[in-house]
Structure formats: C-alpha cells, structure tokens
Amino acid sequence: MKRTRNCFLIGAGLIVVLVSVLGGAVSDRLFGYRVLDRFFPRQATSFRLPATETQRILREESVVINVAEKVSPSVVTIGLEKTTSVVEPFLLTPFGFDISPQQRQETIEQDIATGFIIAAEGLIVTNKHVVADTQAAYKIITKDDQAYEVEKIYRDPVNDLAILKIEAAGLVPVEMGDSGQLKVGQFVVAIGTALGEFRHTVTTGVISGLGRGITAGSPFEGYVERIDNVIQTDAAISPGNSGGPLLNSVGQVIGVNVAIAAAGENIGFAIPINIVKESIENFNQTGQFSRPFLGVRYRMIGQDLALMNEVPQGAYIVEVIEGSAAAKAGIRPGDIIIRFDGQAVREEEGGLAELINTKKVEDRIELVLSRDGQEIGASVILEEFEG
C-alpha cells in the first residue's frame, strides 16, 4: 500500500513537471512569457548591437540626412561652355593622306565644379580657379535642374574665391557657421558634383587638421595658387567638389572645398568660412572685391636662405608689373623689401602678402629696400587690383 502511494506521488510529480514545461513553452510562443529563462538561460542565436551603439548609429544617420535635406537646395553645379579650335593634321583622301592641317571648331560643354547660394537674388560662391578661364561661358544648375547663365563674375585677387551673379529670385541661401571654433575630430559633411559628373553627392568625415598650407588649382583650367590656413578633412572630395560647402552637423557652412591631395587618399582641403565672410563683407560694401595691389611677383627669403646667400630676410622681387604702384615707386627686380610701413617682412609671419592685406586701397606705405647691399627708402601708394 505504501509502495503504491509512493509510485502515485512520483507519477503526479512527473505530470506536474511536464505540464509546467509545456505551459512555459506555450506561454513563451503565445504571450512572450519566458518563465524558464530564470532556470535555463537561452543560448544567443544572433548578434545584437548594444542599445547605445544602435542609438549612436541612428543619430549619425539622422544628422547626415537632415543636413543633406536642409542644404542640398542651396548647392549648385557649375558648368562650362567653350568653343575651341581643333587641329587635325592628317586627312584621308582618295590619293592617300593629305598632310596639310585641317582646323575645325568644337564646342565643349561639361560640369566642372560646385558652388553654393549666399543670396536669394542670385549670388553664388565658388573657387576662383573654377572660373579662371575668361574666354569661357559659365552656367549654374540648381538642385531642381533649373539652368541659369552666369552674367557676372567677381574674382577675389587674394583668396581662391569668386562670386557669380545670375538673374534669379527666391533662391535658398546657406547658413554660415564660425570656422574660428572648429576642433580636430569634428564631424563634417561635404556636398558637391563629384568628378564633375555626379551632382549632389553627399560624403562624410571629420576635420583631420587645421591651419594647413596647400597649392590649389583646377584640373580643368590648369591654374594653381598657394593658399594658407585651410581646413584638412577626410570627407571624400573630388575635383568636381571644388567650390562646394563643407558643413557642420547642423548644416552650417564652415568651409569652401578647394582641393585634394593627389598623392594621398581621403585628404581634402577647404577654405575656412570666416575668410569667405570677410570677402563677402568687402564685396557687399564695394560691389566688388576691392583689394590693395602693390604690383610685384616675389619670393620670400627666410632665415636659412638669407644666411646662406648673405642677404637680409624679406621679399625678393622677381618681377615688377608695368604701370603698377611698385613701378611708379621705382622698385626694381632684384630688390628685397625688408620693411613694410615699419614692420619687418618675415616669411614665418605670413610674408609680404599678409602685410599688404592689412592695408586699404590708396594707403601710402613707406618701404625699406635692400639694393646692391645698400638700404634705400621708397614711398608707394597702394592701388586697387583689377583682374
């Protein structure tokens, strides 16, 4: 009797356990209850990102999407149209090859760069080297594929910047940020016509460095110039991005994309927007880029070169532009400008260009020159650059 009772209890216990297991499984499938997980933890069947990592990725995606949607209507493509003469030296005739040169006219049309709108009435900022060809005609193509002929081009003689004027109204201008507050590692977005072919390409990266010096130019125009104090970024930038905006995470323009490093990957450069704002302010006051002009080509002589050649530090004059302020003041090739209005001309302090930029058109400047080992004085009145 006792044995029968024990068997009964054991059987009842097994039934309870079986019912519990089946009940837990049913609850899990139907209601999501995971009662048995407390006793038998499940094996992970797939990898899941931590919640914080997922949130970070989603936030970054949202930032890029928001910036692109906000700024893309203000970004434009710059196209070029030019007629050139093409020489075909050999012409096949019924009697063989005619070696007399044949000439024909060919019209080139292509997208070459990027720009962005700074005024609703049709003012566009881009790089000067983008519109360096004065024989070409340029056009602006907006995000909605509206095309406008460029009516006027204002080129900044100091910075690689230009303002293009088109006949339009109701355009959406960009919002400009403050490049004086930038930090290395800061997130950035670039928008432009990549390779002069893919309009409104969006790329992302960070600020890789500040205060860089580069030689910028246009592969389409064969024009180069030295630019200092630029922003370095690893956001993908191609030649067609020249003149386009570099943006912060709230869609403000912090730089104008200007060049890439041909010898490396993911190395691009942009002119800080604060420099652009100064140029625009100058333009708004005068209706043009009014810049003082001395009229010389020069090379800076630093300390090492000066010691090696036993000459003073300063700006060595290579060429004097005919009819310029320098020519009127009697400056000659071979002279070395060692003092400019009482200040020493030093390569490490920005050189002669930096000193000229602190002056205005029609300012009278006292120079000290080194000529044939002797110091002489010269008085020059800075003129306005016309280019």
Secondary structure, DSSP 8 states (H G I E B T S, - for coil): -HHHHHHHHHHHHHHHHHHHHHHHHHHHHHH---GGGGTS-----S----HHHHHHHHHHHHHHHHHHHHHGGGEEEEEEEEEEEEEE--EEETTEEE-S-EEEEEEEEEEEEEEEEEETTTEEEE-TGGG--TTSEEEEE-TT--EEE--EEEE-SSSS-EEEE-S--S----EE--GGG--TT-EEEEEEEETTTEEEEEEEEEEEEEEEEEEEEETTTTEEEEEEEEEEE-S---GGGTT-EEE-TTSEEEEEEEEE-TTSSS-EEEEEHHHHHHHHHHHHHHSS---EE--EEEEEE-HHHHHHHT--SEEEEEEE-TTSHHHHTT--TT-EEEEETTEE--GGGTHHHHHHHTS-TT-EEEEEEEETTEEEEEEEE-EE---
